[in-house]
Amino acid sequence: MSFELLAEEAGARRGRLQTAHGVIDTPAFMPVGTQATVKALTPEELYELGAQVLLANTYHLALRPGADRIARLGGLHRFMGWDGAILTDSGGFQVFSLDHLVKVTDDGATFRSHLDGSEQRFTPESVMAIQRQLGSDIAMAFDQPVSWPATAEASRTAMERTHQWAERCLTNEAAPGQLRFGIVQGGFDDDLRRESAEVLGQGAFDGFGVGGLSLGEPKAVTYRLLSVQTAILPSDRPRYLMGVGTPADLIEAIARGVDMFDCVLPTRIARNGSILTRGGRVNLRNRRFVDDAGPLDAGCDCYACQRFSRAYLRHLFMAGEILGHRLASIHNVRVLVRLVGEIREAIGGGGLAKAITSLRDQWALAPLP
């Protein structure tokens, strides 16, 4: 693994992560392709939007179509037609979100498939074996998150189990060239977050995910706990804030030393007719856009903004046309990729603090999910 830290400024970092399928310039936003597809977008479009790395999900792909089948068909890159880097989440969040359908012990988790109700079992070893079959560039360790509000006892139990599982993940063979990231937890307690970063930071991982945040807690708590852990995690390896991706979150997290992000936000809200703009989130179904000939967001360089009006996209959504989903998704993904790219280019130039202040002002009205 080669992670080169190129510049640091005002708490932010600019780097370069070498993977088996190319270089990732950081900070980087990863569009989410849960089931081996970023909803409504083709791989070619994602390249054009500036995406360097995509996220796919171990839980969903293991259940359908199955890791064995994907391996027989040439691996995940060939299966989904994406030649760039791929990170696979371990599926821990999905498993534990099943709540009453999951039984967890120190050995692993037994749960019912959301597809057919069949009994399934994930262990640290099996999750890494699945990711080895998939052939992803970055494989995440199996972890146990907790949701807000969690007791100190529940948070410690989940954290210690996550640490034990991380050790077991490291004993499992990775695919050739595959990087392995551990995941720090700790619930919503500063001391536990600090302890988790210290313990996992000593492990032989190629990078670290910061998990279990943005799960219902106030944003001030999210940012405080993030700062606690990025101050401790090794500086020579990338930090990945998992499942977080509003414009405000990206700005604040980069300023706290985060290198990678993923979130379903841009494509999920696009399918509901909402777009990200520098004036806030806009619902194109609103009647006030019926005669609006302006672009989705002035100054955006995406295909949707260059060719179509708000009135046209409103028409597509009101008529139930799939093109509306596609164009809004193109725009929203480009907004986040471009935002992170703007900050990345500014790091090390001496003007980052001013740039961050300006971006905070521009995105201050963006509603949080």
C-alpha positions as CSV (number, residue, x, y, z in Angstrom):
1,M,0.0,0.0,0.0
2,S,1.2,3.5,-0.8
3,F,-0.4,6.5,0.8
4,E,1.5,9.7,0.2
5,L,0.6,12.7,2.3
6,L,1.3,15.6,-0.1
7,A,0.2,18.6,1.9
8,E,-1.5,19.7,5.2
9,E,-3.1,23.0,6.0
10,A,-5.5,24.2,8.7
11,G,-6.2,20.6,9.8
12,A,-7.0,19.3,6.3
13,R,-4.9,16.9,4.3
14,R,-4.2,16.3,0.6
15,G,-2.8,12.9,-0.4
16,R,-2.6,10.1,-2.9
17,L,-3.6,6.5,-2.3
18,Q,-2.3,3.9,-4.7
19,T,-4.7,1.0,-5.3
20,A,-4.6,-2.0,-7.6
21,H,-7.0,-0.2,-9.9
22,G,-5.4,3.3,-10.0
23,V,-4.6,6.3,-7.8
24,I,-7.2,8.0,-5.6
25,D,-6.4,11.7,-5.0
26,T,-7.7,12.6,-1.5
27,P,-9.9,14.0,-0.1
28,A,-12.2,11.9,-2.3
29,F,-16.0,11.4,-2.4
30,M,-17.1,7.9,-3.2
31,P,-20.5,7.5,-5.0
32,V,-22.4,4.5,-3.5
33,G,-23.1,1.5,-5.7
34,T,-24.6,-0.8,-3.1
35,Q,-25.7,-3.6,-5.4
36,A,-22.8,-3.1,-7.9
37,T,-24.5,-0.1,-9.5
38,V,-24.8,3.6,-8.6
39,K,-28.5,4.0,-9.1
40,A,-29.5,5.6,-12.5
41,L,-25.9,6.2,-13.6
42,T,-23.5,4.3,-15.9
43,P,-19.8,3.7,-15.2
44,E,-19.0,6.0,-18.1
45,E,-21.0,8.8,-16.6
46,L,-19.4,8.4,-13.3
47,Y,-15.9,8.7,-14.9
48,E,-17.1,11.9,-16.6
49,L,-18.4,13.2,-13.2
50,G,-14.9,12.8,-11.7
51,A,-15.5,9.8,-9.5
52,Q,-12.3,7.9,-8.7
53,V,-13.6,5.2,-6.5
54,L,-17.0,3.6,-5.9
55,L,-18.4,1.8,-2.9
56,A,-20.2,-1.6,-3.1
57,N,-21.8,-3.5,-0.2
58,T,-20.7,-6.9,0.9
59,Y,-24.0,-7.7,2.6
60,H,-26.2,-7.1,-0.4
61,L,-23.8,-8.7,-3.0
62,A,-23.3,-11.8,-0.8
63,L,-27.1,-12.4,-0.7
64,R,-27.6,-11.5,-4.4
65,P,-26.2,-12.6,-6.8
66,G,-23.6,-14.2,-4.4
67,A,-19.8,-13.7,-4.1
68,D,-19.2,-17.1,-5.7
69,R,-21.1,-16.1,-8.8
70,I,-19.3,-12.7,-9.1
71,A,-15.9,-14.4,-8.7
72,R,-16.8,-16.9,-11.5
73,L,-17.8,-14.0,-13.7
74,G,-14.4,-12.4,-13.4
75,G,-14.7,-10.4,-10.2
76,L,-16.6,-7.2,-9.2
77,H,-14.8,-4.8,-11.5
78,R,-15.6,-6.8,-14.6
79,F,-19.1,-7.7,-13.3
80,M,-20.1,-4.0,-13.0
81,G,-18.0,-2.6,-15.8
82,W,-15.9,-0.3,-13.6
83,D,-12.2,-0.1,-14.1
84,G,-11.4,2.3,-11.3
85,A,-11.0,1.5,-7.6
86,I,-13.8,-0.1,-5.6
87,L,-14.2,-0.2,-1.8
88,T,-16.5,-2.8,-0.3
89,D,-18.2,-2.1,3.0
90,S,-18.2,-5.1,5.3
91,G,-22.0,-5.1,5.7
92,G,-21.8,-4.6,9.5
93,F,-24.1,-1.6,9.4
94,Q,-26.7,-3.4,7.3
95,V,-26.6,-6.5,9.5
96,F,-27.1,-4.6,12.7
97,S,-29.8,-2.4,11.3
98,L,-31.9,-5.6,11.0
99,D,-32.4,-5.2,14.7
100,H,-34.7,-8.0,15.9
101,L,-33.7,-10.2,13.0
102,V,-30.1,-10.4,14.1
103,K,-28.4,-12.3,16.9
104,V,-24.9,-11.2,17.7
105,T,-22.2,-13.0,19.8
106,D,-18.5,-12.6,20.1
107,D,-18.1,-15.1,17.3
108,G,-20.2,-13.2,14.7
109,A,-23.8,-12.4,13.7
110,T,-26.7,-14.6,12.7
111,F,-29.5,-12.9,10.8
112,R,-32.4,-13.4,8.5
113,S,-32.0,-12.3,4.9
114,H,-34.2,-9.4,4.0
115,L,-34.8,-11.1,0.6
116,D,-36.2,-14.5,1.5
117,G,-35.9,-14.9,5.3
118,S,-33.2,-17.5,5.1
119,E,-30.8,-17.7,8.0
120,Q,-27.4,-16.2,7.2
121,R,-24.2,-15.9,9.3
122,F,-21.4,-13.3,9.1
123,T,-18.1,-13.6,11.0
124,P,-15.0,-11.5,10.6
125,E,-13.4,-14.3,8.6
126,S,-16.4,-14.9,6.3
127,V,-16.8,-11.2,5.6
128,M,-13.1,-10.9,4.6
129,A,-13.4,-14.1,2.5
130,I,-16.4,-12.6,0.6
131,Q,-14.5,-9.4,-0.1
132,R,-11.6,-11.5,-1.3
133,Q,-13.9,-13.2,-3.8
134,L,-15.3,-9.9,-4.9
135,G,-11.8,-8.6,-5.6
136,S,-12.3,-5.1,-4.3
137,D,-9.4,-2.8,-3.9
138,I,-10.3,-1.8,-0.3
139,A,-11.9,-4.3,2.1
140,M,-13.5,-3.1,5.3
141,A,-13.2,-5.1,8.6
142,F,-16.5,-6.4,10.2
143,D,-17.7,-4.0,12.9
144,Q,-20.6,-3.4,15.3
145,P,-22.0,0.1,15.3
146,V,-24.5,1.5,17.9
147,S,-27.2,4.1,17.2
148,W,-28.0,7.2,19.2
149,P,-28.7,7.2,22.0
150,A,-26.6,4.3,23.2
151,T,-25.6,3.6,26.8
152,A,-21.9,3.6,27.8
153,E,-22.2,-0.1,28.5
154,A,-23.6,-0.9,25.0
155,S,-21.1,1.3,23.4
156,R,-18.2,-0.4,25.2
157,T,-19.4,-3.9,24.4
158,A,-19.8,-3.1,20.7
159,M,-16.4,-1.3,20.6
160,E,-14.5,-4.2,22.3
161,R,-16.2,-6.7,20.0
162,T,-15.2,-4.5,17.0
163,H,-11.6,-4.6,18.2
164,Q,-11.6,-8.4,18.6
165,W,-13.2,-8.8,15.1
166,A,-10.6,-6.4,13.6
167,E,-7.8,-8.7,14.9
168,R,-9.5,-11.7,13.3
169,C,-9.9,-9.8,10.0
170,L,-6.2,-9.2,9.8
171,T,-5.5,-13.0,10.1
172,N,-7.5,-13.7,6.9
173,E,-5.8,-13.6,3.6
174,A,-6.6,-10.7,1.3
175,A,-6.9,-10.7,-2.4
176,P,-3.7,-9.8,-4.3
177,G,-3.2,-6.0,-3.9
178,Q,-6.3,-5.7,-1.7
179,L,-6.0,-3.1,1.1
180,R,-7.7,-3.6,4.5
181,F,-9.2,-0.9,6.6
182,G,-10.1,-1.2,10.2
183,I,-13.1,0.6,11.6
184,V,-13.0,2.7,14.8
185,Q,-16.1,2.8,17.0
186,G,-16.9,4.0,20.5
187,G,-20.5,5.1,20.4
188,F,-21.0,8.7,21.5
189,D,-18.5,8.8,24.3
190,D,-15.3,10.8,24.0
191,D,-13.2,8.4,26.1
192,L,-14.4,5.4,24.2
193,R,-13.8,7.0,20.8
194,R,-10.3,7.9,22.0
195,E,-9.6,4.4,23.2
196,S,-10.8,2.9,19.9
197,A,-8.6,5.1,17.8
198,E,-5.6,4.2,20.0
199,V,-6.2,0.5,19.9
200,L,-6.9,0.1,16.2
201,G,-4.3,2.7,15.3
202,Q,-1.7,0.2,16.4
203,G,-3.0,-2.5,14.1
204,A,-1.5,-3.4,10.7
205,F,-4.4,-1.8,8.7
206,D,-3.8,0.1,5.5
207,G,-6.3,2.8,6.5
208,F,-9.1,3.4,8.9
209,G,-12.9,3.9,8.7
210,V,-14.6,6.1,11.3
211,G,-17.9,4.3,11.8
212,G,-21.0,4.8,13.9
213,L,-21.4,8.5,13.4
214,S,-24.3,10.4,11.9
215,L,-26.6,7.8,13.4
216,G,-29.1,10.2,15.0
217,E,-26.8,12.3,17.2
218,P,-26.6,16.1,17.0
219,K,-24.1,17.4,14.4
220,A,-22.1,19.1,17.1
221,V,-21.5,15.7,18.7
222,T,-20.6,14.2,15.3
223,Y,-17.9,16.8,14.7
224,R,-16.6,16.6,18.3
225,L,-16.1,12.9,18.2
226,L,-14.6,13.0,14.7
227,S,-12.0,15.5,16.0
228,V,-11.2,13.2,18.9
229,Q,-10.4,10.3,16.6
230,T,-8.6,12.0,13.7
231,A,-6.2,13.6,16.3
232,I,-5.1,10.1,17.3
233,L,-5.3,7.9,14.2
234,P,-1.9,7.5,12.4
235,S,-1.2,10.3,10.0
236,D,0.5,8.1,7.4
237,R,-2.7,6.2,6.5
238,P,-6.0,7.4,5.1
239,R,-9.1,8.2,7.2
240,Y,-12.5,7.4,5.9
241,L,-15.7,8.9,7.4
242,M,-18.4,6.3,6.6
243,G,-21.9,7.1,5.4
244,V,-21.6,10.9,5.6
245,G,-22.0,13.2,2.7
246,T,-23.9,16.4,3.0
247,P,-22.0,19.4,1.7
248,A,-21.7,20.8,5.2
249,D,-20.5,17.4,6.5
250,L,-17.8,17.2,3.8
251,I,-16.5,20.7,4.5
252,E,-16.4,20.1,8.3
253,A,-14.9,16.7,8.1
254,I,-12.1,17.6,5.6
255,A,-11.2,20.5,8.0
256,R,-10.8,17.8,10.7
257,G,-8.4,15.6,8.7
258,V,-10.7,13.2,6.9
259,D,-9.6,11.8,3.5
260,M,-12.5,9.7,2.1
261,F,-16.3,9.8,2.2
262,D,-19.3,7.8,0.9
263,C,-23.0,8.6,1.1
264,V,-26.2,7.6,-0.7
265,L,-27.5,11.1,-0.3
266,P,-26.9,12.5,-3.9
267,T,-28.7,9.7,-5.7
268,R,-31.3,9.0,-3.0
269,I,-32.7,12.6,-2.9
270,A,-32.4,12.9,-6.7
271,R,-34.9,10.1,-7.1
272,N,-37.3,12.1,-5.0
273,G,-36.9,15.2,-7.1
274,S,-34.4,17.1,-4.9
275,I,-31.1,18.7,-6.0
276,L,-28.2,20.2,-4.1
277,T,-27.5,23.8,-4.8
278,R,-25.3,26.4,-3.1
279,G,-28.5,28.0,-1.8
280,G,-29.6,24.8,-0.2
281,R,-31.6,21.7,-1.1
282,V,-34.3,22.3,-3.7
283,N,-37.3,20.2,-4.4
284,L,-38.0,20.5,-8.2
285,R,-41.5,19.2,-7.8
286,N,-42.5,22.5,-6.3
287,R,-44.9,24.5,-8.5
288,R,-42.7,27.6,-8.4
289,F,-40.3,25.9,-10.9
290,V,-43.0,25.3,-13.5
291,D,-41.8,28.2,-15.7
292,D,-38.2,28.4,-14.4
293,A,-35.9,28.5,-17.4
294,G,-32.7,28.6,-15.3
295,P,-30.2,25.8,-14.8
296,L,-30.4,23.5,-11.8
297,D,-27.6,25.5,-10.1
298,A,-25.9,28.5,-11.7
299,G,-22.2,27.9,-12.1
300,C,-22.4,24.1,-12.1
301,D,-20.5,22.4,-15.0
302,C,-22.5,19.2,-15.1
303,Y,-24.4,18.0,-18.2
304,A,-27.8,18.5,-16.6
305,C,-27.0,22.1,-15.8
306,Q,-25.5,22.9,-19.2
307,R,-28.4,21.5,-21.2
308,F,-31.6,21.6,-19.2
309,S,-33.8,23.9,-17.1
310,R,-35.5,23.5,-13.8
311,A,-38.8,23.7,-15.5
312,Y,-37.8,20.7,-17.7
313,L,-36.7,18.5,-14.8
314,R,-39.9,19.4,-12.9
315,H,-41.9,18.3,-15.9
316,L,-39.9,15.0,-16.0
317,F,-40.6,14.3,-12.3
318,M,-44.3,15.2,-12.5
319,A,-44.6,12.9,-15.6
320,G,-42.8,10.1,-13.9
321,E,-40.0,10.0,-16.5
322,I,-36.8,8.1,-15.6
323,L,-34.7,10.8,-17.3
324,G,-35.5,13.1,-14.4
325,H,-33.9,10.7,-11.9
326,R,-30.8,10.4,-14.1
327,L,-30.3,14.1,-14.7
328,A,-30.8,15.0,-11.0
329,S,-28.4,12.2,-10.0
330,I,-25.8,13.4,-12.5
331,H,-26.1,16.9,-11.0
332,N,-26.0,15.8,-7.3
333,V,-23.0,13.5,-7.7
334,R,-21.1,16.2,-9.6
335,V,-21.8,18.7,-6.9
336,L,-20.2,16.6,-4.2
337,V,-17.3,15.4,-6.3
338,R,-16.6,18.9,-7.4
339,L,-16.9,20.4,-3.9
340,V,-14.4,17.9,-2.5
341,G,-12.1,18.6,-5.5
342,E,-12.2,22.3,-4.9
343,I,-11.1,21.8,-1.3
344,R,-8.4,19.3,-2.3
345,E,-6.9,21.8,-4.8
346,A,-6.8,24.5,-2.1
347,I,-5.0,22.4,0.5
348,G,-1.4,23.5,0.7
349,G,-1.8,26.8,-1.1
350,G,-2.0,28.9,2.0
351,G,-5.6,30.1,1.5
352,L,-7.5,27.1,2.8
353,A,-8.9,28.7,5.9
354,K,-10.4,31.5,3.8
355,A,-11.7,28.9,1.3
356,I,-13.3,26.9,4.0
357,T,-15.0,30.0,5.5
358,S,-16.3,30.9,2.1
359,L,-17.7,27.4,1.5
360,R,-19.3,27.3,4.9
361,D,-21.1,30.5,4.1
362,Q,-22.2,29.2,0.7
363,W,-23.6,25.9,2.0
364,A,-24.9,27.2,5.3
365,L,-28.5,26.9,4.2
366,A,-28.2,23.3,3.0
367,P,-30.6,21.3,5.2
368,L,-29.1,18.3,7.1
369,P,-30.7,14.9,6.4
